[in-house]
Amino acid sequence: MKNIKAVVFDCDGVMFDSQLANLAYYNSIITQFGLEPVTDEQPENITLCHTAASPQVFNGLLGPLLGAAAMSYSRQVDYSEFIPQLQIEAGLVDLLTSLAPTFALAVATNRGSSMGKILEHFSLADFFPTVITYLDVERPKPSPDMLLAVAQRLQLKPQQLVFIGDSDLDRQAACEADCSFVSYKWDGGVRIDHHGELLELLVR
């Protein structure tokens, strides 16, 4: 990959294995509205909880009316209690340490206010002066808004970014933003299965 100046990471499924934490969080809320918890037997709902922004998740699980009520209720729930269930992906810290002297690093995630707390908890905040969540843009992924916001904040062209994602939402966002895309543990284009492989791609 040539002319790349910044590496942008999705959070869930790329930086962290967050499935258990996310399901626990969303289940703690939707059960308050009479819905049964999401389980492993509901792969579509698991994917929704794993990839979408909270308003999309609640609307998808509960419908627009109850979804809005659940979104309002969620503001009372502190995600911090679920952070210990996150598992940092192998090789991530070593990768960030290697990339930081050469590349700008950023996060573009459909998470909201929990992102900052997660970075602080895992002592990663110093790596990421640029963090864009769904709260910072008009439209969450698969819209390109987040990646365009990252490029603007870093004063770079979108073509100078590479986005690391693990879902079709991420791939679509990168395509519409006209930036490079690398798929993490998912068949969505140029694929890597360990963070160490990304460094090899960038220095080719």
Secondary structure as the mmCIF struct_conf table of DSSP 4:
data_model
#
loop_
_struct_conf.conf_type_id
_struct_conf.id
_struct_conf.beg_label_comp_id
_struct_conf.beg_label_asym_id
_struct_conf.beg_label_seq_id
_struct_conf.end_label_comp_id
_struct_conf.end_label_asym_id
_struct_conf.end_label_seq_id
BEND BEND1 ASN A 3 ASN A 3
STRN STRN1 ALA A 6 PHE A 9
BEND BEND2 CYS A 11 CYS A 11
STRN STRN2 ASP A 12 ASP A 12
TURN_TY1_P TURN_TY1_P1 GLY A 13 MET A 15
STRN STRN3 PHE A 16 ASP A 17
HELX_RH_AL_P HELX_RH_AL_P1 GLN A 19 ILE A 30
HELX_RH_3T_P HELX_RH_3T_P1 THR A 31 PHE A 33
TURN_TY1_P TURN_TY1_P2 GLY A 34 GLY A 34
HELX_LH_PP_P HELX_LH_PP_P1 LEU A 35 VAL A 38
TURN_TY1_P TURN_TY1_P3 ASP A 40 GLU A 41
HELX_RH_AL_P HELX_RH_AL_P2 PRO A 43 THR A 51
BEND BEND3 ALA A 52 ALA A 52
HELX_RH_AL_P HELX_RH_AL_P3 SER A 54 LEU A 62
HELX_RH_AL_P HELX_RH_AL_P4 PRO A 64 SER A 74
TURN_TY1_P TURN_TY1_P4 ARG A 75 GLN A 76
BEND BEND4 VAL A 77 VAL A 77
HELX_RH_3T_P HELX_RH_3T_P2 TYR A 79 GLN A 85
STRN STRN4 GLN A 87 ILE A 88
HELX_LH_PP_P HELX_LH_PP_P2 GLU A 89 GLU A 89
TURN_TY1_P TURN_TY1_P5 ALA A 90 GLY A 91
HELX_RH_AL_P HELX_RH_AL_P5 LEU A 92 LEU A 99
TURN_TY1_P TURN_TY1_P6 ALA A 100 THR A 102
BEND BEND5 PHE A 103 PHE A 103
STRN STRN5 ALA A 104 THR A 109
BEND BEND6 ASN A 110 ASN A 110
TURN_TY1_P TURN_TY1_P7 SER A 113 SER A 113
HELX_RH_AL_P HELX_RH_AL_P6 SER A 114 HIS A 121
TURN_TY1_P TURN_TY1_P8 PHE A 122 SER A 123
HELX_RH_3T_P HELX_RH_3T_P3 ALA A 125 PHE A 127
BEND BEND7 PRO A 129 PRO A 129
STRN STRN6 THR A 130 THR A 133
HELX_RH_3T_P HELX_RH_3T_P4 TYR A 134 ASP A 136
BEND BEND8 VAL A 137 ARG A 139
TURN_TY1_P TURN_TY1_P9 LYS A 141 PRO A 142
BEND BEND9 SER A 143 PRO A 144
HELX_RH_AL_P HELX_RH_AL_P7 ASP A 145 LEU A 154
TURN_TY1_P TURN_TY1_P10 GLN A 155 GLN A 155
HELX_RH_3T_P HELX_RH_3T_P5 PRO A 158 GLN A 160
STRN STRN7 LEU A 161 GLY A 165
BEND BEND10 ASP A 166 SER A 167
HELX_RH_AL_P HELX_RH_AL_P8 ASP A 168 ALA A 177
TURN_TY1_P TURN_TY1_P11 ASP A 178 ASP A 178
STRN STRN8 SER A 180 TYR A 184
BEND BEND11 LYS A 185 GLY A 189
STRN STRN9 VAL A 190 ILE A 192
BEND BEND12 ASP A 193 HIS A 194
TURN_TY1_P TURN_TY1_P12 HIS A 195 HIS A 195
HELX_RH_AL_P HELX_RH_AL_P9 GLY A 196 LEU A 202
TURN_TY1_P TURN_TY1_P13 VAL A 203 VAL A 203
#
